[in-house]
Amino acid sequence: MNGEEHSVAAWDMIIAFPPCTFLSNAGACRLYPRKGQIDQERYQKGLEARAFFMRFYDADCPKVAIENPVSSSVYNMPPCTQEIQPWMFGHPYTKRTRLWLKGLPPLFSTDIVIPTGPYCPSGTSRKIKGKYGSAKRGDDARNRAKTFEGIGKAMAEQWG
């Protein structure tokens, strides 16, 4: 913001993209470094991430949308409202993304294209840079976690 403190009496809508690093099912290999053995430090960080997520979920606001990938079942997340894919919004990849909606309609597809493959495939360590979407955009977690432009545009146009 502009460096000044602002007071908002009540929000009319919240669209949240909380960090998924410790909640995502994609990180299960780090949560369980050995079969049947949980990494307690990472599990605790996941519980903290869930608590942060739930602050949006339970917010006193008439319209709430929360975006996150499929979460590890150990965190017992609330049921999502909708699952979407980038290929439904003009991007040729699969990457299942969940939405939790309150007071908002589900997003409808805006530009369906045929997916060429997963955005960030499991088991590849993202080493095949020429083939997969996240490898093309860069191998760091920030690029993999970004919301696709077509999805963001659909949110703005359909809920704004």
C-alpha positions as CSV (number, residue, x, y, z in Angstrom):
1,M,0.0,0.0,0.0
2,N,1.1,3.6,0.4
3,G,2.8,3.2,3.8
4,E,-0.1,4.5,5.7
5,E,-2.4,2.5,7.9
6,H,-5.9,2.1,6.6
7,S,-9.0,0.9,8.3
8,V,-11.6,-1.2,6.5
9,A,-14.9,-1.6,8.4
10,A,-15.9,-4.7,6.4
11,W,-14.7,-6.4,3.3
12,D,-17.3,-7.0,0.6
13,M,-15.3,-9.8,-1.1
14,I,-12.1,-11.7,-0.4
15,I,-10.2,-13.6,-3.1
16,A,-7.4,-15.4,-1.3
17,F,-4.4,-17.4,-2.6
18,P,-2.8,-18.6,0.6
19,P,0.6,-20.3,0.3
20,C,0.4,-24.0,-0.4
21,T,4.0,-25.0,0.3
22,F,3.2,-27.1,3.3
23,L,-0.4,-28.1,2.5
24,S,-0.1,-29.3,-1.1
25,N,-0.2,-33.0,-1.8
26,A,2.7,-32.4,-4.1
27,G,4.9,-32.1,-1.0
28,A,3.8,-35.4,0.5
29,C,7.3,-36.9,-0.3
30,R,8.8,-34.3,2.1
31,L,6.0,-34.7,4.7
32,Y,6.7,-38.5,4.7
33,P,10.5,-38.8,4.1
34,R,10.3,-42.5,4.9
35,K,7.2,-44.7,4.5
36,G,5.0,-44.4,7.6
37,Q,7.2,-41.8,9.2
38,I,6.0,-38.2,9.3
39,D,8.4,-35.2,9.4
40,Q,7.0,-33.5,12.6
41,E,8.5,-30.1,11.7
42,R,6.9,-30.0,8.3
43,Y,3.6,-31.4,9.7
44,Q,3.6,-28.5,12.2
45,K,4.2,-26.0,9.4
46,G,1.3,-27.6,7.5
47,L,-1.0,-27.2,10.6
48,E,0.0,-23.5,10.7
49,A,-0.7,-23.1,7.0
50,R,-4.1,-24.8,7.5
51,A,-4.9,-22.3,10.3
52,F,-4.0,-19.4,8.0
53,F,-6.2,-20.9,5.3
54,M,-9.1,-21.3,7.7
55,R,-9.0,-17.6,8.6
56,F,-10.1,-16.9,5.0
57,Y,-12.6,-19.8,5.0
58,D,-14.2,-18.6,8.2
59,A,-14.0,-14.9,7.4
60,D,-17.0,-12.7,8.2
61,C,-17.5,-11.7,4.6
62,P,-20.4,-12.3,2.2
63,K,-18.2,-13.4,-0.7
64,V,-15.1,-15.5,-0.3
65,A,-13.0,-17.4,-2.8
66,I,-9.9,-19.4,-1.8
67,E,-7.6,-21.0,-4.4
68,N,-5.2,-23.8,-3.5
69,P,-4.1,-27.1,-5.0
70,V,-5.1,-30.5,-3.8
71,S,-4.0,-30.7,-0.2
72,S,-2.5,-33.6,1.7
73,S,-5.3,-35.6,3.4
74,V,-3.5,-35.5,6.7
75,Y,-4.6,-31.8,7.1
76,N,-8.3,-32.6,6.8
77,M,-9.2,-29.6,4.7
78,P,-12.9,-28.7,4.3
79,P,-14.5,-30.0,1.1
80,C,-13.8,-27.7,-1.9
81,T,-16.6,-26.2,-4.0
82,Q,-15.1,-26.6,-7.4
83,E,-12.0,-28.1,-9.2
84,I,-10.7,-26.3,-12.2
85,Q,-7.9,-26.9,-14.7
86,P,-5.7,-24.4,-16.6
87,W,-6.9,-25.9,-20.0
88,M,-10.4,-24.6,-19.2
89,F,-9.0,-21.0,-19.3
90,G,-6.7,-21.1,-22.3
91,H,-3.5,-22.7,-21.0
92,P,-2.6,-26.1,-22.5
93,Y,-1.8,-27.9,-19.2
94,T,-3.4,-30.0,-16.5
95,K,-2.9,-28.8,-12.9
96,R,-5.9,-29.6,-10.7
97,T,-6.7,-26.5,-8.7
98,R,-9.4,-26.3,-6.0
99,L,-11.7,-23.4,-5.1
100,W,-13.6,-22.9,-1.9
101,L,-16.5,-20.5,-2.6
102,K,-18.9,-18.7,-0.3
103,G,-21.5,-16.3,-1.9
104,L,-19.9,-16.6,-5.3
105,P,-20.9,-18.8,-8.3
106,P,-18.5,-21.4,-9.6
107,L,-16.2,-20.2,-12.4
108,F,-17.2,-21.2,-15.9
109,S,-14.7,-22.1,-18.6
110,T,-13.7,-19.2,-20.8
111,D,-11.3,-20.8,-23.4
112,I,-11.1,-24.6,-23.5
113,V,-8.0,-25.9,-25.1
114,I,-6.5,-29.4,-25.5
115,P,-3.9,-30.0,-22.8
116,T,-0.4,-31.0,-23.9
117,G,0.5,-32.5,-20.5
118,P,0.8,-31.8,-16.8
119,Y,2.1,-28.4,-15.8
120,C,4.2,-29.9,-13.1
121,P,4.3,-33.7,-13.4
122,S,5.0,-35.9,-10.4
123,G,8.0,-38.2,-10.3
124,T,10.0,-36.2,-12.9
125,S,11.7,-33.8,-10.6
126,R,10.9,-31.2,-13.2
127,K,14.1,-32.2,-15.2
128,I,12.5,-32.4,-18.6
129,K,12.6,-28.7,-19.3
130,G,11.5,-28.7,-22.9
131,K,8.3,-30.7,-22.3
132,Y,6.5,-29.5,-19.2
133,G,5.0,-26.1,-18.5
134,S,6.6,-25.3,-15.1
135,A,10.0,-26.3,-16.5
136,K,9.5,-23.9,-19.4
137,R,8.5,-21.1,-17.1
138,G,11.3,-21.7,-14.6
139,D,12.0,-24.4,-12.1
140,D,11.5,-22.4,-8.9
141,A,8.5,-22.8,-6.6
142,R,7.3,-19.2,-7.2
143,N,6.7,-19.9,-10.9
144,R,5.0,-23.3,-10.2
145,A,2.7,-21.6,-7.6
146,K,1.5,-18.7,-9.7
147,T,-2.1,-18.6,-10.7
148,F,-2.6,-18.8,-14.5
149,E,-3.5,-15.5,-16.1
150,G,-6.6,-17.0,-17.7
151,I,-7.9,-18.2,-14.4
152,G,-7.2,-14.8,-12.8
153,K,-8.9,-13.0,-15.6
154,A,-12.0,-15.3,-15.3
155,M,-12.2,-14.5,-11.6
156,A,-12.0,-10.7,-12.2
157,E,-14.5,-10.8,-15.0
158,Q,-17.0,-13.2,-13.4
159,W,-16.8,-12.0,-9.8
160,G,-15.6,-8.4,-10.1
